[in-house]
Amino acid sequence: MERVETIAETQKKYQLKTRKNWLTPKRAPYLFIGPAVILMLIFTVYPVISSFVLSFQEVRGVEKTFVGVANYTRLIHDPVFYKSLLNTFQILIIQVPLMISLALVIAVALHSTLVKAKAFFRVAIFMPAITALVAASIVFMILLDEHFGLVNYFLSFIGVDNIAWLTSPFWAKVSVILVMTWRWTGYNVVIILAGLQNIPSDLYEAASIDGASKMRQFFMITIPLLKPVFIFTIVMSTIGTLQLFDEPFILTAGGPNNATMTITLYLYETGFKYFEFGYASAIAYVLVLITAVISWIQMKLVGDDSK
């Protein structure tokens, strides 16, 4: 009887010791990242999987019916989808190069010794990126009003007739591009400026001694060494433009005649205006595929040639 009690006591002591030492150095990291992983699974992984399954279903009220690839087949024959895709790429092709080029010029100017009060200009240029987009869009709607807007008012002084900024298909696209450029140029300026500050000044000094002009230094030193920064800004700007929603939604609501209807705006209207959630999910995954392919192509075109 005494031997059995001794074994039981030993087991109890061992269990208590094990419970006290369960938080080992190997387990501690999992304890800290556990809540973040759980939240990511709930709010990111699960919605992604659920929406992918939903793209193969038709939703009517609370009833879901499996329809296979019918949503994707419908997408192939949808003229509005092709129109929104064309609009998105038209804005992308014009706006991203324009914005990156403008950001590069401003960043180089701020990095030079010619500009004073650099801190003020950096803050002022970055301010649009943190400005509430709804408020900014309302301001632009007032500025670009065809009959009472300040832009047409000032253009009248140089003999330009009123421009239908928000009601003409062509000028509506121009308006969206202008608002996007105004909003995101400062963001890219900060990134490019950080890249400029990481370029060693010794390279410019050595080039000056060798007789290289400022322009030659810019194209032979600055541009090549900013290549990783350009990759980041171009890829991120492309992804942002492919997901363009706020500006056309607030300024033009996709009009006139779907002239500013983007893929994301069409996805939103399909899901939350017409409640075709299965079809909207199919649009979303086609957009994901397009974004991934374009990003991969950009990485290959402007990536590191030495690899």
Disulfide bonds with the S-S distance in Angstrom:
none
